Amino acid sequence: MVTKQKGRSASAGKGGLQVIENHQRKVRVAVRIAAQFLGRVTHELGVGRDSVSLCFVTDREMARLNQTHRKKRGTTDVLSFPAEERPKPVTLARKARELRGKFLGDIAISPAVARRNADSFGRSLTGEIQVLILHGVLHLLGYDHETDRGEMDRVEGRLRRRLRLAG
């Protein structure tokens, strides 16, 4: 069952309640498809359906979040906010087992930036948002492509193939 109120979609399914909010109106987002994909990702990883919340935000809000939390100017496509500090995973499977049943955190996505990226990468907006959801979830698990010498990129590549996402 999916309910929508003031830009909020809550979907109850096996493994708990999944919350997705849309706080922007500039770019039309397929919220139901994003919710289904987030469910696929959490299922593939073996963490609870309710372990991640997702919010679509304006470019202005994303720039504010980026400045506040990363001390970087300007907007970006996706930001992840882990519920708690997590060390880099030894293996994806082990980390998923450790975190099963726990709330991982929040993901913010700017659909305006996602649309620009989709155009430049030759992907659909829906495909780009799916890539960003996966990327955000991996950050919530403790991966950090800025410091891990390619490990997150390798894990993300494997998961993209398993989930049949564009490269």
SULZI-V556722 format. One record per residue. N is the residue number from 1. SS is DSSP state (2 for helix, 1 for strand, 0 for the rest). PHI is phi in degrees with one decimal (* if undefined). OMEGA is omega in degrees with one decimal (none if undefined). Layout:
BEGIN
((N:SS:PHI:OMEGA) (N:SS:PHI:OMEGA))
END
This chain:
BEGIN
((1:0:*:178.2) (2:1:-120.4:176.0) (3:1:-121.3:179.5) (4:1:-129.1:176.0) (5:1:-141.4:175.3) (6:0:43.2:176.5) (7:0:79.1:-177.7) (8:1:-116.7:177.3) (9:1:-122.1:176.1) (10:1:-119.7:-176.6) (11:1:-122.6:178.8) (12:1:-93.7:179.0) (13:1:-157.5:178.3) (14:0:-57.3:177.8) (15:0:97.7:173.6) (16:1:117.8:-176.1) (17:1:-97.5:-179.9) (18:1:-105.9:-178.2) (19:1:-115.3:175.1) (20:1:-132.2:178.9) (21:1:-120.3:177.5) (22:1:-119.0:-177.1) (23:0:-102.8:179.4) (24:0:-139.5:-179.4) (25:0:-125.0:-173.2) (26:0:-67.5:-176.1) (27:0:-118.3:178.5) (28:0:-71.5:-177.0) (29:0:-114.6:175.7) (30:0:-81.0:-174.2) (31:2:-60.8:-178.7) (32:2:-63.7:178.8) (33:2:-67.3:176.9) (34:2:-61.6:179.4) (35:2:-63.8:179.1) (36:2:-63.3:-179.5) (37:2:-67.4:176.4) (38:2:-58.1:175.3) (39:2:-61.7:177.1) (40:2:-63.6:-179.2) (41:2:-63.8:-178.3) (42:2:-65.2:176.6) (43:2:-67.6:-179.9) (44:2:-59.4:-179.0) (45:2:-82.9:179.3) (46:0:80.6:174.8) (47:0:-104.7:-175.6) (48:0:-65.0:177.0) (49:2:-57.6:-178.0) (50:2:-93.0:-175.0) (51:2:-82.9:-176.4) (52:1:-138.3:168.9) (53:1:-111.3:-174.7) (54:1:-130.8:178.9) (55:1:-134.4:173.4) (56:1:-91.6:-173.3) (57:1:-126.3:176.7) (58:0:-73.0:174.9) (59:2:-59.5:-179.6) (60:2:-61.8:178.8) (61:2:-66.0:179.6) (62:2:-65.0:177.9) (63:2:-62.8:178.1) (64:2:-63.9:178.8) (65:2:-63.0:-179.6) (66:2:-63.5:179.1) (67:2:-68.1:-176.6) (68:2:-66.2:-171.3) (69:2:-98.6:-178.3) (70:2:-120.7:-178.9) (71:0:58.7:178.0) (72:0:-116.9:-179.1) (73:0:-80.9:174.2) (74:0:90.5:-177.5) (75:0:-85.1:175.7) (76:0:-148.9:-175.8) (77:0:-83.9:-176.3) (78:1:-145.5:172.7) (79:1:-131.2:177.9) (80:1:-117.8:-179.3) (81:1:-126.6:-178.8) (82:1:-60.6:178.1) (83:0:-64.6:175.9) (84:0:-152.1:178.4) (85:0:-63.7:-179.4) (86:0:-127.1:174.6) (87:0:-71.6:176.7) (88:0:-58.3:-179.6) (89:0:-65.2:172.2) (90:0:-69.1:172.1) (91:0:-139.4:179.5) (92:2:-61.5:-178.0) (93:2:-62.7:-179.5) (94:2:-64.6:-179.9) (95:2:-63.3:179.4) (96:2:-63.1:177.4) (97:2:-63.3:-179.8) (98:2:-61.8:-173.0) (99:2:-98.9:-179.6) (100:0:-55.9:178.5) (101:0:87.7:179.8) (102:0:-102.0:174.2) (103:0:-79.2:-177.6) (104:0:-82.1:-179.9) (105:1:147.2:-174.1) (106:1:-116.2:175.0) (107:1:-123.8:173.8) (108:1:-113.7:178.8) (109:1:-127.1:173.0) (110:1:-95.6:178.7) (111:2:-61.7:178.8) (112:2:-64.8:177.3) (113:2:-68.7:179.1) (114:2:-59.2:179.4) (115:2:-65.2:178.0) (116:2:-62.4:178.8) (117:2:-64.2:-179.9) (118:2:-58.7:178.6) (119:2:-61.1:-176.8) (120:2:-73.0:179.9) (121:2:-93.4:-179.2) (122:0:71.9:178.7) (123:0:-114.0:172.2) (124:0:-77.3:176.3) (125:2:-60.8:179.1) (126:2:-60.0:178.5) (127:2:-62.8:179.1) (128:2:-65.5:178.2) (129:2:-63.3:177.5) (130:2:-64.3:176.5) (131:2:-59.1:-178.8) (132:2:-67.8:176.5) (133:2:-61.7:179.2) (134:2:-59.5:-180.0) (135:2:-58.5:180.0) (136:2:-63.0:179.2) (137:2:-63.7:178.4) (138:2:-62.4:174.6) (139:2:-62.3:179.4) (140:2:-63.8:178.7) (141:0:-81.2:177.2) (142:0:112.6:178.1) (143:0:-74.9:179.2) (144:0:-146.3:-176.5) (145:0:-66.3:179.2) (146:0:-78.7:-175.1) (147:0:-130.7:-169.2) (148:0:-103.3:176.6) (149:0:54.4:173.3) (150:0:92.5:-177.3) (151:2:-63.1:-179.5) (152:2:-61.1:179.4) (153:2:-60.8:178.9) (154:2:-66.3:179.2) (155:2:-62.8:-179.7) (156:2:-63.0:177.7) (157:2:-60.5:178.1) (158:2:-62.1:-179.3) (159:2:-68.1:176.4) (160:2:-60.7:178.5) (161:2:-65.2:-179.9) (162:2:-63.5:-178.7) (163:0:-91.1:179.1) (164:0:58.2:175.3) (165:0:-97.3:176.4) (166:0:-63.6:-178.4) (167:0:-79.9:none))
END
